[in-house]
Amino acid sequence: MKNNGNYNQNFSAELIRLGNRGVRKAQEENRRLGIPNVYFKNGKIYYQLPDGEITSKEPKELTDDG
């Protein structure tokens, strides 16, 4: 049974690694396309604008008016 626990731990680590890679790829693509990245921390939404600025104000690109 100990090997099964080690397998599960390795499998979980691999899933996290693949997920993180996908997130980084999506973030880079958003920057390339000029789309803000959106983050959620401590119950608050933050936006990272293509120029690197971080703000809590929703960018016009993401509003219905934008």
N, CA, C and O atoms as a Tinker XYZ file with bonds, in Angstrom:
   264  protein
     1  N      0.811000   -1.198000    0.000000    73     2
     2  CA     0.000000    0.000000    0.000000    64     1     3
     3  C      0.855000    1.263000    0.000000    63     2     4     5
     4  O      0.419000    2.306000   -0.489000    81     3
     5  N      2.055000    1.180000    0.538000    73     3     6
     6  CA     2.913000    2.352000    0.577000    64     5     7
     7  C      3.236000    2.836000   -0.834000    63     6     8     9
     8  O      3.292000    4.042000   -1.075000    81     7
     9  N      3.449000    1.911000   -1.766000    73     7    10
    10  CA     3.730000    2.299000   -3.143000    64     9    11
    11  C      2.553000    3.038000   -3.756000    63    10    12    13
    12  O      2.744000    3.973000   -4.534000    81    11
    13  N      1.340000    2.629000   -3.413000    73    11    14
    14  CA     0.155000    3.300000   -3.934000    64    13    15
    15  C      0.111000    4.753000   -3.465000    63    14    16    17
    16  O     -0.249000    5.641000   -4.238000    81    15
    17  N      0.468000    4.998000   -2.226000    73    15    18
    18  CA     0.504000    6.367000   -1.711000    64    17    19
    19  C      1.545000    7.203000   -2.432000    63    18    20    21
    20  O      1.311000    8.375000   -2.727000    81    19
    21  N      2.698000    6.603000   -2.719000    73    19    22
    22  CA     3.754000    7.297000   -3.450000    64    21    23
    23  C      3.297000    7.601000   -4.873000    63    22    24    25
    24  O      3.567000    8.682000   -5.397000    81    23
    25  N      2.604000    6.644000   -5.502000    73    23    26
    26  CA     2.072000    6.854000   -6.850000    64    25    27
    27  C      1.084000    8.012000   -6.852000    63    26    28    29
    28  O      1.147000    8.886000   -7.716000    81    27
    29  N      0.171000    8.018000   -5.886000    73    27    30
    30  CA    -0.822000    9.095000   -5.807000    64    29    31
    31  C     -0.154000   10.453000   -5.611000    63    30    32    33
    32  O     -0.576000   11.449000   -6.199000    81    31
    33  N      0.882000   10.489000   -4.787000    73    31    34
    34  CA     1.596000   11.741000   -4.550000    64    33    35
    35  C      2.287000   12.208000   -5.828000    63    34    36    37
    36  O      2.234000   13.392000   -6.161000    81    35
    37  N      2.932000   11.292000   -6.544000    73    35    38
    38  CA     3.593000   11.643000   -7.800000    64    37    39
    39  C      2.583000   12.078000   -8.849000    63    38    40    41
    40  O      2.822000   13.033000   -9.588000    81    39
    41  N      1.463000   11.383000   -8.916000    73    39    42
    42  CA     0.415000   11.719000   -9.879000    64    41    43
    43  C     -0.146000   13.106000   -9.588000    63    42    44    45
    44  O     -0.347000   13.903000  -10.504000    81    43
    45  N     -0.397000   13.392000   -8.319000    73    43    46
    46  CA    -0.902000   14.712000   -7.930000    64    45    47
    47  C      0.100000   15.807000   -8.286000    63    46    48    49
    48  O     -0.281000   16.862000   -8.791000    81    47
    49  N      1.367000   15.557000   -8.025000    73    47    50
    50  CA     2.404000   16.540000   -8.349000    64    49    51
    51  C      2.464000   16.785000   -9.852000    63    50    52    53
    52  O      2.645000   17.921000  -10.289000    81    51
    53  N      2.315000   15.737000  -10.637000    73    51    54
    54  CA     2.328000   15.871000  -12.101000    64    53    55
    55  C      1.118000   16.664000  -12.588000    63    54    56    57
    56  O      1.251000   17.496000  -13.485000    81    55
    57  N     -0.051000   16.422000  -12.014000    73    55    58
    58  CA    -1.245000   17.185000  -12.399000    64    57    59
    59  C     -1.072000   18.669000  -12.080000    63    58    60    61
    60  O     -1.444000   19.527000  -12.880000    81    59
    61  N     -0.513000   18.964000  -10.926000    73    59    62
    62  CA    -0.274000   20.358000  -10.544000    64    61    63
    63  C      0.726000   20.999000  -11.503000    63    62    64    65
    64  O      0.536000   22.138000  -11.931000    81    63
    65  N      1.786000   20.273000  -11.838000    73    63    66
    66  CA     2.797000   20.793000  -12.760000    64    65    67
    67  C      2.182000   21.110000  -14.119000    63    66    68    69
    68  O      2.442000   22.168000  -14.692000    81    67
    69  N      1.365000   20.191000  -14.633000    73    67    70
    70  CA     0.717000   20.409000  -15.928000    64    69    71
    71  C     -0.276000   21.565000  -15.869000    63    70    72    73
    72  O     -0.357000   22.363000  -16.803000    81    71
    73  N     -1.027000   21.656000  -14.781000    73    71    74
    74  CA    -1.971000   22.761000  -14.623000    64    73    75
    75  C     -1.261000   24.101000  -14.571000    63    74    76    77
    76  O     -1.697000   25.063000  -15.203000    81    75
    77  N     -0.167000   24.170000  -13.819000    73    75    78
    78  CA     0.610000   25.411000  -13.731000    64    77    79
    79  C      1.179000   25.807000  -15.089000    63    78    80    81
    80  O      1.205000   26.987000  -15.437000    81    79
    81  N      1.632000   24.820000  -15.850000    73    79    82
    82  CA     2.159000   25.096000  -17.186000    64    81    83
    83  C      1.065000   25.682000  -18.076000    63    82    84    85
    84  O      1.307000   26.634000  -18.818000    81    83
    85  N     -0.132000   25.115000  -18.000000    73    83    86
    86  CA    -1.253000   25.619000  -18.792000    64    85    87
    87  C     -1.637000   27.039000  -18.410000    63    86    88    89
    88  O     -1.945000   27.858000  -19.276000    81    87
    89  N     -1.619000   27.329000  -17.121000    73    87    90
    90  CA    -1.943000   28.683000  -16.650000    64    89    91
    91  C     -0.905000   29.677000  -17.159000    63    90    92    93
    92  O     -1.263000   30.746000  -17.653000    81    91
    93  N      0.378000   29.335000  -17.042000    73    91    94
    94  CA     1.433000   30.241000  -17.519000    64    93    95
    95  C      1.307000   30.488000  -19.017000    63    94    96    97
    96  O      1.497000   31.611000  -19.483000    81    95
    97  N      0.987000   29.440000  -19.771000    73    95    98
    98  CA     0.819000   29.574000  -21.222000    64    97    99
    99  C     -0.354000   30.509000  -21.538000    63    98   100   101
   100  O     -0.247000   31.361000  -22.420000    81    99
   101  N     -1.462000   30.352000  -20.826000    73    99   102
   102  CA    -2.635000   31.211000  -21.044000    64   101   103
   103  C     -2.320000   32.659000  -20.666000    63   102   104   105
   104  O     -2.740000   33.583000  -21.362000    81   103
   105  N     -1.586000   32.865000  -19.575000    73   103   106
   106  CA    -1.216000   34.222000  -19.167000    64   105   107
   107  C     -0.347000   34.891000  -20.229000    63   106   108   109
   108  O     -0.560000   36.056000  -20.564000    81   107
   109  N      0.622000   34.164000  -20.754000    73   107   110
   110  CA     1.488000   34.714000  -21.800000    64   109   111
   111  C      0.690000   35.046000  -23.054000    63   110   112   113
   112  O      0.918000   36.080000  -23.683000    81   111
   113  N     -0.239000   34.179000  -23.417000    73   111   114
   114  CA    -1.069000   34.436000  -24.591000    64   113   115
   115  C     -1.933000   35.677000  -24.376000    63   114   116   117
   116  O     -2.079000   36.495000  -25.283000    81   115
   117  N     -2.503000   35.819000  -23.186000    73   115   118
   118  CA    -3.292000   37.015000  -22.876000    64   117   119
   119  C     -2.449000   38.275000  -23.019000    63   118   120   121
   120  O     -2.903000   39.268000  -23.588000    81   119
   121  N     -1.218000   38.238000  -22.505000    73   119   122
   122  CA    -0.339000   39.408000  -22.616000    64   121   123
   123  C     -0.060000   39.725000  -24.082000    63   122   124   125
   124  O     -0.090000   40.885000  -24.495000    81   123
   125  N      0.210000   38.689000  -24.853000    73   123   126
   126  CA     0.500000   38.867000  -26.279000    64   125   127
   127  C     -0.684000   39.478000  -27.012000    63   126   128   129
   128  O     -0.509000   40.297000  -27.915000    81   127
   129  N     -1.889000   39.078000  -26.621000    73   127   130
   130  CA    -3.105000   39.567000  -27.271000    64   129   131
   131  C     -3.632000   40.870000  -26.660000    63   130   132   133
   132  O     -4.616000   41.428000  -27.144000    81   131
   133  N     -2.981000   41.350000  -25.606000    73   131   134
   134  CA    -3.412000   42.588000  -24.962000    64   133   135
   135  C     -4.629000   42.422000  -24.072000    63   134   136   137
   136  O     -5.372000   43.376000  -23.844000    81   135
   137  N     -4.834000   41.210000  -23.566000    73   135   138
   138  CA    -5.982000   40.913000  -22.704000    64   137   139
   139  C     -5.511000   40.879000  -21.250000    63   138   140   141
   140  O     -4.501000   40.241000  -20.953000    81   139
   141  N     -6.213000   41.547000  -20.342000    73   139   142
   142  CA    -5.816000   41.520000  -18.930000    64   141   143
   143  C     -5.948000   40.113000  -18.326000    63   142   144   145
   144  O     -6.873000   39.370000  -18.655000    81   143
   145  N     -5.017000   39.766000  -17.447000    73   143   146
   146  CA    -5.136000   38.543000  -16.663000    64   145   147
   147  C     -5.927000   38.869000  -15.402000    63   146   148   149
   148  O     -5.792000   39.955000  -14.840000    81   147
   149  N     -6.748000   37.927000  -14.965000    73   147   150
   150  CA    -7.619000   38.142000  -13.810000    64   149   151
   151  C     -7.194000   37.201000  -12.683000    63   150   152   153
   152  O     -6.990000   36.007000  -12.900000    81   151
   153  N     -7.066000   37.758000  -11.480000    73   151   154
   154  CA    -6.677000   36.988000  -10.303000    64   153   155
   155  C     -7.673000   37.249000   -9.183000    63   154   156   157
   156  O     -8.298000   38.308000   -9.126000    81   155
   157  N     -7.813000   36.279000   -8.301000    73   155   158
   158  CA    -8.712000   36.373000   -7.154000    64   157   159
   159  C     -7.895000   36.064000   -5.912000    63   158   160   161
   160  O     -7.347000   34.970000   -5.781000    81   159
   161  N     -7.810000   37.027000   -4.997000    73   159   162
   162  CA    -7.013000   36.829000   -3.781000    64   161   163
   163  C     -7.729000   37.460000   -2.598000    63   162   164   165
   164  O     -8.163000   38.610000   -2.659000    81   163
   165  N     -7.846000   36.695000   -1.524000    73   163   166
   166  CA    -8.483000   37.173000   -0.286000    64   165   167
   167  C     -9.851000   37.784000   -0.543000    63   166   168   169
   168  O    -10.201000   38.810000    0.042000    81   167
   169  N    -10.623000   37.154000   -1.419000    73   167   170
   170  CA   -11.982000   37.597000   -1.685000    64   169   171
   171  C    -12.096000   38.812000   -2.590000    63   170   172   173
   172  O    -13.180000   39.379000   -2.729000    81   171
   173  N    -11.000000   39.216000   -3.202000    73   171   174
   174  CA   -11.010000   40.402000   -4.055000    64   173   175
   175  C    -10.457000   40.057000   -5.439000    63   174   176   177
   176  O     -9.542000   39.243000   -5.564000    81   175
   177  N    -11.022000   40.685000   -6.480000    73   175   178
   178  CA   -10.580000   40.459000   -7.853000    64   177   179
   179  C     -9.541000   41.510000   -8.227000    63   178   180   181
   180  O     -9.723000   42.701000   -7.975000    81   179
   181  N     -8.445000   41.047000   -8.835000    73   179   182
   182  CA    -7.390000   41.927000   -9.328000    64   181   183
   183  C     -7.167000   41.645000  -10.805000    63   182   184   185
   184  O     -7.364000   40.527000  -11.281000    81   183
   185  N     -6.752000   42.682000  -11.517000    73   183   186
   186  CA    -6.489000   42.573000  -12.945000    64   185   187
   187  C     -5.044000   42.975000  -13.206000    63   186   188   189
   188  O     -4.576000   43.999000  -12.707000    81   187
   189  N     -4.345000   42.165000  -13.989000    73   187   190
   190  CA    -3.006000   42.533000  -14.427000    64   189   191
   191  C     -3.129000   42.966000  -15.879000    63   190   192   193
   192  O     -3.426000   42.160000  -16.761000    81   191
   193  N     -2.897000   44.244000  -16.109000    73   191   194
   194  CA    -3.033000   44.803000  -17.439000    64   193   195
   195  C     -1.849000   44.374000  -18.305000    63   194   196   197
   196  O     -0.807000   43.985000  -17.777000    81   195
   197  N     -1.998000   44.441000  -19.618000    73   195   198
   198  CA    -0.913000   44.022000  -20.512000    64   197   199
   199  C      0.417000   44.749000  -20.261000    63   198   200   201
   200  O      1.479000   44.201000  -20.555000    81   199
   201  N      0.371000   45.970000  -19.723000    73   199   202
   202  CA     1.613000   46.704000  -19.432000    64   201   203
   203  C      2.227000   46.297000  -18.089000    63   202   204   205
   204  O      3.265000   46.829000  -17.697000    81   203
   205  N      1.586000   45.348000  -17.378000    73   203   206
   206  CA     2.099000   44.849000  -16.108000    64   205   207
   207  C      1.463000   45.480000  -14.884000    63   206   208   209
   208  O      1.633000   44.980000  -13.772000    81   207
   209  N      0.732000   46.576000  -15.071000    73   207   210
   210  CA     0.070000   47.240000  -13.940000    64   209   211
   211  C     -0.983000   46.317000  -13.338000    63   210   212   213
   212  O     -1.699000   45.626000  -14.063000    81   211
   213  N     -1.075000   46.308000  -12.011000    73   211   214
   214  CA    -2.090000   45.520000  -11.308000    64   213   215
   215  C     -3.080000   46.487000  -10.678000    63   214   216   217
   216  O     -2.686000   47.439000  -10.004000    81   215
   217  N     -4.369000   46.238000  -10.901000    73   215   218
   218  CA    -5.414000   47.126000  -10.414000    64   217   219
   219  C     -6.617000   46.312000   -9.957000    63   218   220   221
   220  O     -6.801000   45.169000  -10.374000    81   219
   221  N     -7.426000   46.908000   -9.102000    73   219   222
   222  CA    -8.675000   46.251000   -8.706000    64   221   223
   223  C     -9.851000   46.804000   -9.508000    63   222   224   225
   224  O    -10.976000   46.323000   -9.372000    81   223
   225  N     -9.596000   47.808000  -10.338000    73   223   226
   226  CA   -10.641000   48.397000  -11.180000    64   225   227
   227  C    -10.773000   47.573000  -12.464000    63   226   228   229
   228  O     -9.784000   47.284000  -13.136000    81   227
   229  N    -12.019000   47.202000  -12.789000    73   227   230
   230  CA   -12.245000   46.376000  -13.977000    64   229   231
   231  C    -11.862000   47.147000  -15.241000    63   230   232   233
   232  O    -12.366000   48.246000  -15.471000    81   231
   233  N    -10.974000   46.579000  -16.060000    73   231   234
   234  CA   -10.551000   47.256000  -17.285000    64   233   235
   235  C    -11.690000   47.362000  -18.289000    63   234   236   237
   236  O    -12.588000   46.521000  -18.324000    81   235
   237  N    -11.639000   48.408000  -19.100000    73   235   238
   238  CA   -12.704000   48.631000  -20.078000    64   237   239
   239  C    -12.821000   47.470000  -21.060000    63   238   240   241
   240  O    -13.906000   47.216000  -21.584000    81   239
   241  N    -11.717000   46.757000  -21.320000    73   239   242
   242  CA   -11.755000   45.619000  -22.243000    64   241   243
   243  C    -12.680000   44.508000  -21.755000    63   242   244   245
   244  O    -13.155000   43.697000  -22.549000    81   243
   245  N    -12.932000   44.474000  -20.459000    73   243   246
   246  CA   -13.744000   43.404000  -19.881000    64   245   247
   247  C    -15.168000   43.833000  -19.546000    63   246   248   249
   248  O    -15.966000   43.014000  -19.093000    81   247
   249  N    -15.495000   45.091000  -19.761000    73   247   250
   250  CA   -16.846000   45.565000  -19.465000    64   249   251
   251  C    -17.735000   45.425000  -20.689000    63   250   252   253
   252  O    -17.243000   45.249000  -21.804000    81   251
   253  N    -19.028000   45.500000  -20.486000    73   251   254
   254  CA   -19.973000   45.432000  -21.599000    64   253   255
   255  C    -19.793000   46.612000  -22.544000    63   254   256   257
   256  O    -20.099000   46.512000  -23.732000    81   255
   257  N    -19.297000   47.733000  -22.018000    73   255   258
   258  CA   -19.114000   48.934000  -22.829000    64   257   259
   259  C    -17.841000   48.882000  -23.670000    63   258   260   261
   260  O    -17.728000   49.587000  -24.673000    81   259
   261  N    -16.865000   48.031000  -23.255000    73   259   262
   262  CA   -15.544000   48.011000  -23.860000    64   261   263
   263  C    -15.506000   47.401000  -25.189000    63   262   264
   264  O    -14.441000   47.326000  -25.803000    81   263
